[in-house]
Amino acid sequence: MKKLLFLFVGVISMSTIYAQDITDAVRYSTDGIYGTARYKAMSGAFGALGGDMSAVSQNPAGSAIFNKSHTSFSLSNFGIDNTTEYFGNTNRSSNSNFELNQAGAAFVFNNTDENSPWRKFVLALSYEQIQNYDNDFFATGTNTTSIDSYFLANAQGLRLDEISAFPGESITDAYGEIGASFGFTNQQAFLGFESYILEPDVDDDANTLYTSNIAPGTFNQEYFYASTGYNGKFTLNAAIEYQDNLYLGINLNSHFINYERSTYLFEENSNIGSLVSEVGFENNLSTVGTGFSFQLGGIAKLSDVIRVGLTYDSPTWFTISEETTQYLATLRDDNGLNVTETLDPQIINVFPDYKLQTPAKITGSIALVIDKQAIISFDYSRKDYGNTKFKPESDQHFSAQNNLISNSLKAANTYKIGGEYRHNKTSFRAGYKLEESPYSNTNFYGDLKGFSIGLGYNFGSTKVDFAYENSKRIIDSQLYNVGLTDAVRIDSDNSNFTISLSLNL
């Protein structure tokens, strides 16, 4: 087993691939339709309905719709099929997993005073998965830009004695000392220099200019990406019913993030004059976070048929911790002999905690309930992703990222429509959603479009529901933030099957 050493790296020096950036802001600010099968089958268009544990997660007033205490549990199979394009080459990959994505219970307390306009009070507890991060893809292509550009971009302007090992010093000790003293950028330059990718203009400690030992030309590249984890929340809900036509509620949410990502780039070339012919570069990231948010909501019955709902979702205030590890190997020509250089520092870079404030959201809803037999529901939500902020804002790196966020992200609208038809004890459901891209440049990160269908059966006090949901989005995934900034175009096809069991208590 490898022995891993721990290293604490200053946050200001993290302005490279694992610095907090706009992709992190979007990843932790977006959510999906994860919940009960009934909720998912109607594409989450439940803001004016309630009476479902996932509806409570969307509009806290929804728990006051319950006439009896209620509990539900949901199991989902999440699947994703990725088609990647990289310099004319197409590859496909698939991933799926099972999750207990929802569990909760609502407890109804009816008012025994029949003359009071306050009919009932409801308390609820629930867990829901907000986002699933299990994903992987593979891309291959022939590029004219080498990974050397990444190491050059990090090294230029840095002193040679700040990116190189002392005589007799091990790779582990040097990597650790450089990270502790100078930061993550210098570590990247160190990897490039010690692997012989970089060549200093002058063999002097004061040198700050570097060239590459990889000659220009074409480069066969293979890129592997794999991530796991989830974003979830625990909710404490309270709601009241007033005069049979007004429902008000509040949610207090405790959020948690668990995200791990691993990337590996393999590059080879046969360019004339190239001293280094192969490079393998691995990066691993581990992220954990906790946060808090609240929701305020109301539902009004305007008539026996029409219901309207309004929900305010506060920002989520996250505190996030990150750790990274790296590995680099090269194959070079040493006077006609092939020599492999392996740099495996076996050190975990532990970065200072940082704070992220996601944007608030407002949702308006309307539903038609026809003879308790059919439902048509519509939700409209708006979230301004440009208001996402890293904190403290006085930090130079965070300030730059916040400016980039405000210029690159925009307000995004989400539209959901769902329907349900009940025949005897069987319910038939379907829905559609359109979630606009949070990016101003939608060619880089496209809109999300999806549909859903479902079926439910009522046994009396027990109900069983099934749902299938499918959604698609096209995004460009940039390999690195500096140097090798080419992107893999990913056409993602997400699908999941959900089964829910719900009981009246």
C-alpha positions in Angstrom: 0.0 0.0 0.0 1.3 3.4 -0.9 2.1 5.8 2.0 0.5 9.1 1.4 1.9 12.2 3.1 -0.3 15.2 3.8 0.5 18.8 2.7 -1.4 22.0 3.5 -1.3 24.4 0.5 -2.2 28.1 0.7 -5.4 29.0 -1.1 -4.1 32.0 -2.9 -1.5 29.9 -4.7 -4.2 27.5 -6.1 -4.8 29.3 -9.4 -4.5 26.1 -11.6 -6.6 23.1 -12.5 -7.8 22.5 -9.0 -8.4 26.1 -8.0 -12.0 26.9 -7.3 -13.4 28.1 -10.6 -16.6 28.6 -12.5 -17.2 24.9 -13.2 -17.2 24.3 -9.4 -19.7 27.1 -9.0 -22.1 25.6 -11.6 -21.6 22.0 -10.4 -22.7 22.8 -6.8 -25.4 25.3 -7.8 -27.5 23.1 -10.1 -29.9 20.5 -9.0 -32.0 17.9 -10.8 -35.3 16.1 -10.4 -34.5 13.5 -7.8 -37.3 12.3 -5.6 -40.4 10.1 -5.5 -41.5 8.3 -8.6 -44.7 10.2 -8.8 -42.8 13.5 -8.6 -40.3 12.5 -11.3 -43.0 11.0 -13.6 -44.6 14.5 -13.7 -41.1 16.1 -14.3 -41.2 17.8 -10.9 -44.1 20.1 -11.7 -45.5 20.0 -8.2 -45.1 23.5 -6.9 -48.9 24.0 -6.6 -49.9 20.5 -5.6 -48.2 19.1 -2.5 -49.3 15.8 -0.9 -46.0 14.2 -1.9 -42.7 14.1 0.0 -40.7 15.4 -2.9 -43.3 18.1 -3.5 -42.6 19.2 0.1 -38.9 19.5 -0.8 -39.9 21.8 -3.7 -42.6 23.9 -1.9 -42.6 23.6 1.9 -46.4 24.3 2.0 -47.0 21.0 0.2 -46.9 19.0 3.4 -50.1 20.7 4.6 -51.9 19.0 1.8 -51.6 15.7 3.5 -54.8 14.6 5.3 -53.0 11.8 7.2 -49.4 11.2 8.4 -47.4 9.9 5.5 -44.0 8.3 4.7 -42.3 7.3 1.4 -39.0 5.7 0.2 -37.6 5.7 -3.3 -34.9 3.7 -5.0 -33.5 4.8 -8.4 -31.2 3.4 -11.1 -29.3 6.3 -12.5 -27.8 5.8 -16.0 -25.7 8.1 -18.2 -24.6 7.5 -21.8 -21.9 9.8 -23.1 -20.9 10.3 -26.7 -17.7 12.3 -26.9 -16.1 14.1 -29.9 -12.4 15.2 -29.8 -10.7 16.3 -33.0 -12.9 14.2 -35.2 -12.9 11.1 -33.1 -16.1 9.7 -31.5 -16.2 7.5 -28.4 -19.0 6.2 -26.3 -19.3 5.2 -22.6 -22.0 4.2 -20.2 -22.4 4.2 -16.4 -25.2 3.3 -14.1 -25.8 2.8 -10.3 -28.5 2.2 -7.8 -29.3 4.8 -5.0 -31.7 5.2 -2.2 -32.4 8.7 -3.4 -35.4 9.7 -1.2 -36.8 9.0 2.2 -39.1 11.0 4.4 -42.1 11.2 6.6 -44.8 13.9 7.4 -46.8 13.9 10.6 -50.2 15.6 10.6 -51.7 17.2 13.7 -55.3 18.2 13.2 -56.7 21.1 15.2 -59.4 19.8 17.5 -61.0 23.3 17.8 -63.5 23.2 14.9 -64.1 26.9 15.2 -60.4 27.8 14.5 -59.5 28.8 10.9 -56.2 27.0 11.4 -57.1 23.5 10.3 -53.9 21.5 10.8 -50.2 21.7 11.5 -47.7 19.4 9.9 -44.1 18.5 10.7 -41.9 16.6 8.2 -38.4 15.2 7.9 -36.9 14.1 4.7 -33.7 13.2 2.8 -33.3 13.8 -0.9 -30.5 13.6 -3.4 -30.2 16.9 -5.3 -27.5 15.8 -7.8 -25.8 12.6 -8.7 -22.1 12.9 -9.8 -21.4 9.4 -11.0 -20.1 9.8 -14.5 -17.3 8.8 -16.8 -16.1 9.4 -20.4 -13.2 8.6 -22.7 -11.9 10.7 -25.6 -9.2 10.2 -28.2 -7.9 12.5 -30.9 -4.9 13.9 -32.7 -4.1 17.4 -31.5 -1.5 20.0 -32.5 -1.2 21.3 -28.9 0.7 19.2 -26.4 0.4 18.8 -22.6 3.7 20.6 -22.5 1.7 23.8 -22.9 0.1 23.2 -19.5 3.5 22.9 -17.7 5.0 25.8 -19.7 2.0 28.1 -18.7 2.6 27.3 -15.1 6.4 27.6 -15.2 7.1 30.8 -17.1 8.2 33.6 -14.7 9.1 31.2 -11.9 12.7 30.9 -10.6 14.4 27.6 -11.4 15.4 27.1 -7.7 11.7 27.3 -6.8 10.6 24.5 -9.1 13.4 22.0 -8.8 14.7 19.5 -6.3 17.9 20.1 -4.3 20.8 17.6 -5.0 19.9 14.3 -3.2 16.4 15.5 -2.4 13.6 13.0 -3.1 10.7 13.7 -5.4 8.3 13.4 -2.4 10.3 15.8 -0.2 10.8 18.4 -3.0 7.2 18.3 -4.1 6.1 18.8 -0.6 8.5 21.6 0.2 7.7 23.4 -3.0 4.0 23.2 -2.4 4.3 24.3 1.2 6.6 27.2 0.4 5.4 28.4 -3.0 2.1 26.7 -3.8 0.3 24.6 -6.4 1.4 26.5 -9.5 5.1 25.8 -8.6 4.3 22.2 -8.0 3.0 21.9 -11.6 6.2 23.5 -12.9 8.2 21.2 -10.7 6.5 18.1 -12.3 7.2 19.5 -15.8 10.9 20.2 -15.0 11.8 17.0 -13.1 10.1 14.9 -15.9 12.3 16.6 -18.5 9.3 18.1 -20.3 10.7 21.6 -19.5 14.1 22.9 -20.2 15.4 26.2 -18.6 16.9 28.8 -21.0 19.8 29.1 -18.6 21.0 26.5 -16.0 20.9 29.1 -13.2 18.8 29.4 -10.1 17.6 32.8 -11.2 16.3 31.6 -14.6 12.6 32.3 -15.2 12.2 31.3 -18.9 11.6 27.7 -20.2 11.2 25.9 -23.4 9.8 22.4 -24.1 11.6 19.2 -24.9 8.5 18.1 -26.8 8.9 19.2 -30.4 6.0 20.8 -32.3 3.9 18.6 -34.5 0.9 16.3 -33.9 0.1 14.5 -30.7 -2.0 11.4 -30.2 -4.0 12.0 -27.0 -6.2 9.8 -24.8 -8.2 11.4 -22.0 -10.0 9.5 -19.3 -12.5 11.1 -16.9 -14.3 9.5 -14.0 -16.3 11.0 -11.1 -18.4 9.7 -8.3 -20.5 11.3 -5.5 -23.7 13.2 -4.8 -25.2 16.4 -3.5 -27.9 15.8 -1.0 -29.9 17.5 1.8 -31.8 16.8 5.0 -34.9 18.9 5.5 -36.9 19.9 8.5 -40.3 21.1 7.4 -43.2 22.8 9.1 -46.5 23.8 7.4 -50.0 25.0 8.3 -53.4 25.0 6.6 -55.7 28.0 6.9 -59.5 27.8 6.1 -59.2 24.9 3.7 -57.7 27.0 1.0 -54.4 28.4 2.1 -51.2 26.5 2.9 -48.0 28.0 4.2 -44.7 26.3 5.0 -41.0 26.6 5.7 -38.1 24.2 5.1 -34.7 24.3 6.9 -32.2 22.4 4.8 -28.8 20.9 5.8 -26.8 20.2 2.7 -23.8 17.9 2.1 -21.5 17.3 -0.9 -19.3 14.3 -1.5 -17.5 14.5 -4.9 -14.5 12.7 -6.3 -12.9 13.1 -9.7 -10.0 11.4 -11.5 -8.6 12.4 -14.8 -5.7 10.8 -16.8 -4.2 12.1 -20.0 -1.9 9.9 -22.1 0.0 11.5 -25.0 2.5 10.2 -27.5 4.3 11.7 -30.4 7.0 10.8 -33.0 7.9 14.4 -33.9 11.4 15.0 -35.2 13.6 16.5 -32.5 11.2 15.6 -29.7 13.2 14.4 -26.6 10.0 13.3 -24.8 7.8 11.0 -26.7 5.2 9.9 -24.1 3.5 11.5 -21.2 1.0 10.1 -18.7 -0.5 12.7 -16.3 -3.0 11.8 -13.6 -4.9 14.2 -11.3 -7.3 13.2 -8.5 -9.6 15.5 -6.6 -11.7 14.8 -3.4 -14.3 17.3 -2.2 -16.5 17.3 0.8 -18.8 20.1 1.8 -21.7 21.1 4.1 -24.2 23.9 3.8 -27.4 25.5 4.9 -30.4 26.9 3.1 -34.1 27.7 3.7 -37.3 27.7 1.7 -40.5 29.6 2.1 -43.6 28.6 0.2 -47.4 29.0 -0.1 -50.2 27.2 -2.0 -53.7 28.7 -2.5 -56.8 27.0 -3.7 -58.5 29.7 -5.8 -61.4 27.3 -6.6 -62.1 23.6 -6.6 -60.1 23.4 -9.8 -57.4 26.0 -9.7 -54.4 26.0 -7.4 -51.4 28.3 -7.4 -48.1 28.1 -5.6 -45.1 30.4 -4.9 -41.7 29.3 -3.5 -38.6 31.2 -2.5 -35.4 29.2 -2.3 -32.6 31.0 -0.4 -29.0 30.8 -1.5 -27.1 27.8 -0.1 -24.2 28.8 2.0 -21.5 26.0 1.6 -18.2 25.4 3.3 -16.1 23.1 1.1 -12.8 21.2 1.6 -10.6 19.8 -1.2 -7.7 17.5 -1.4 -5.6 16.5 -4.5 -3.0 14.0 -5.6 -1.0 13.8 -8.8 1.2 11.4 -10.8 3.3 12.0 -13.9 5.4 9.7 -16.1 7.3 10.4 -19.2 9.3 8.4 -21.8 12.4 10.2 -23.2 15.4 9.6 -25.4 18.7 9.7 -23.4 21.4 9.3 -26.0 19.5 6.7 -27.9 18.2 4.9 -24.8 14.5 5.0 -23.8 14.3 6.2 -20.2 11.1 6.3 -18.1 10.8 9.1 -15.6 8.2 8.5 -12.9 7.1 11.2 -10.5 4.8 9.8 -7.9 5.0 12.2 -4.9 2.5 10.2 -2.9 1.4 13.4 -1.2 -2.1 14.6 -0.5 -2.4 18.4 -1.0 -4.9 19.6 1.6 -6.3 23.0 0.7 -7.9 25.5 3.1 -11.7 25.4 3.3 -13.5 27.9 1.1 -17.0 29.2 1.0 -19.5 29.2 -1.8 -22.8 31.0 -2.0 -25.1 29.6 -4.6 -27.9 31.8 -6.2 -31.4 32.1 -4.8 -34.4 30.8 -6.8 -38.0 31.8 -7.2 -40.7 29.4 -8.5 -44.3 30.2 -9.5 -46.8 27.3 -10.1 -50.3 26.7 -11.3 -52.3 23.4 -11.3 -55.7 22.3 -12.5 -57.3 19.5 -10.4 -60.3 18.1 -12.3 -62.8 16.1 -10.4 -60.0 14.5 -8.4 -59.4 12.4 -11.5 -57.0 14.5 -13.6 -54.2 16.9 -12.9 -52.4 19.3 -15.2 -49.5 21.3 -13.5 -47.0 23.9 -14.6 -44.0 25.3 -12.8 -41.7 28.2 -13.8 -38.5 28.9 -12.0 -35.8 31.5 -12.3 -32.3 31.4 -10.9 -29.6 34.0 -11.6 -26.3 32.0 -11.7 -24.4 35.3 -12.1 -25.0 35.8 -8.4 -22.9 32.8 -7.4 -20.0 33.9 -5.2 -16.8 32.5 -3.7 -15.9 33.9 -0.4 -14.2 35.7 1.2 -14.6 38.2 -1.7 -11.6 40.1 -0.5 -9.4 37.2 -1.7 -7.7 38.1 -5.0 -8.4 34.8 -6.6 -12.0 34.6 -5.5 -12.6 38.2 -6.6 -11.3 37.3 -10.1 -13.5 34.2 -10.3 -16.5 36.2 -9.1 -16.0 38.7 -11.9 -15.7 35.8 -14.4 -18.9 34.3 -13.0 -20.9 37.5 -13.2 -19.7 38.0 -16.8 -20.1 34.4 -18.0 -23.2 33.1 -16.2 -26.7 34.4 -16.5 -30.2 34.0 -15.2 -31.7 30.7 -16.3 -35.3 29.8 -16.5 -36.7 26.3 -15.9 -40.1 25.2 -17.3 -41.9 22.0 -16.1 -45.2 20.6 -17.1 -46.8 17.4 -15.8 -50.0 15.6 -15.9 -51.7 12.7 -14.1 -54.9 10.7 -15.0 -56.5 8.4 -12.5 -58.6 5.4 -13.6 -59.9 3.4 -10.6 -56.8 2.6 -8.6 -54.3 3.2 -11.3 -52.6 6.5 -12.1 -50.9 7.4 -15.5 -48.4 10.2 -15.5 -46.2 12.1 -17.9 -44.1 15.3 -17.9 -41.7 17.5 -19.8 -39.0 20.0 -18.7 -36.7 22.6 -20.2 -33.9 23.9 -18.1 -31.9 26.8 -19.7 -28.1 26.8 -19.6 -26.6 28.9 -16.8 -23.9 30.0 -19.3 -24.2 33.0 -21.5 -22.5 31.0 -24.2 -24.9 28.1 -24.8 -22.6 26.6 -27.4 -20.3 25.7 -24.5 -23.0 24.4 -22.2 -26.4 23.7 -23.7 -29.9 23.7 -22.4 -31.3 20.6 -20.7 -34.4 19.0 -22.2 -36.2 16.0 -20.8 -39.4 14.0 -20.6 -40.8 11.5 -18.1 -43.6 8.9 -17.8 -44.9 6.9 -14.9 -47.4 4.6 -13.4 -48.9 4.2 -9.9 -51.2 1.8 -8.1 -53.2 2.6 -5.0 -53.7 -0.3 -2.6 -55.5 1.8 -0.1 -53.2 3.0 2.6 -50.2 1.9 0.5 -49.1 3.1 -2.9 -46.5 1.9 -5.3 -45.2 4.2 -8.1 -42.9 3.7 -11.0 -41.2 6.4 -13.2 -38.8 6.7 -16.1 -37.1 10.0 -16.8 -34.8 10.9 -19.7 -32.9 14.2 -20.3 -30.1 15.3 -22.7 -27.5 18.1 -22.7 -24.5 18.9 -24.8 -21.5 20.4 -23.0 -17.8 21.2 -23.7 -15.5 19.8 -21.0 -12.2 21.7 -21.1 -9.2 19.5 -20.3 -7.2 22.0 -18.3 -7.6 25.7 -17.3 -4.3 26.8 -18.8 -2.1 25.6 -21.7 -4.0 22.6 -23.0 -7.4 24.2 -22.9 -9.0 22.2 -25.8 -12.4 20.8 -24.9 -14.1 17.4 -25.3 -17.6 17.8 -26.7 -20.0 15.6 -24.7 -23.5 14.6 -25.7 -24.9 13.3 -22.4 -28.0 11.1 -22.4 -29.3 10.7 -18.8 -32.0 8.2 -17.9 -33.2 6.8 -14.6 -35.8 4.4 -13.3 -37.4 5.0 -9.9 -39.7 2.9 -7.7 -41.4 4.4 -4.7 -43.3 2.9 -1.8 -45.5 5.3 0.2 -47.8 4.6 3.2 -50.3 6.5 5.2 -49.5 6.1 8.9 
